[in-house]
């Protein structure tokens, strides 16, 4: 199916398909993922699963990440991909909290948790930072302590930036609404 596409462009193609796709394209990408033997290609396809616009599809991507078809070390990459998508951010965070015990059992002691918490820095609300702080206080993650601290620092910075510049941005973008 992708044999005619240059390997250097496949990731871009998968991402564009996902960003503009529906459940039909999601199912095609999942089928490709399942049938692919090359791990690099699987990673490309897996990352694209987190780029769909529909929350129902993003939830399917999260559920797929825990399926027997996804190797343990690749699960967190798919979750992180959904979390990095503004439309999937809260879905991914709730998914991580819901599946915390299983994730902790799988990945305790390793460096893998950093892949989950890095996209948390994209949150822009004080309540999000507080939620993460409460969660990690109750569920310590020593192996990702630094990453979590960096994500929280970024969230607090985002909150301040928006507080300072939100109206300026709104006015700037309003100019383009009139064009």
C-alpha positions, 0 to 999 in steps of 0.5 A, a space after each residue: 500500500 505504501 510501497 510507492 511512497 518514499 520512506 522519508 515522506 511516509 510519516 508526513 502522509 500518515 499524519 496528514 491522513 489522520 489529521 484529515 481522516 475519519 474512522 475509515 482512515 483510522 481503521 486503515 492505519 490500524 490495519 497497517 500497524 497490525 500488518 507491519 513488520 518494520 518497527 520504524 514503520 509501526 512507530 510512524 503509523 502509531 504516532 499518526 493515530 493520535 492526530 485525528 480530530 474526533 474524540 471518539 477516534 482518539 479514544 479508540 487510539 488510546 484503547 488500541 495502545 493497550 491492545 495485544 497488537 502494540 508492544 509495551 514500549 510503543 504504548 506510551 508513544 501512542 498515548 503521548 501522541 494523543 496527549 500532544 493533540 489539543 483535541 485529545 489532551 484531556 482524553 489522554 490525561 484521563 486515560 492515564 489516570 484511569 489506567 495508572 495501576 496497569 501503566 505503573 506495573 508495566 513501566 515502573 523504574 524505567 525512563 518510559 514515563 517521561 514520554 507520557 508526561 512531556 506533553 502535559 506542558 501544553 496545558 494552559 490552565 492552573 486547574 490542570 497543573 493542580 490536578 497533575 500535582 495532586 495526582 503525582 503526590 498521591 501516585 509518585 513517579 520518581 523516574 519522571 520527577 524532573 519531566 513532571 517538574 518541567 511540564 508543571 513549570 511550562 503550564 504555569 508559564 503558559 497560564 501567565 503568558 495567556 493572562 498577559 497576552 490573551 486579549 492582544 492575541 484575540 485582537 490580532 486574530 480578529 483582524 484576520 476574521 475580517 479578511 
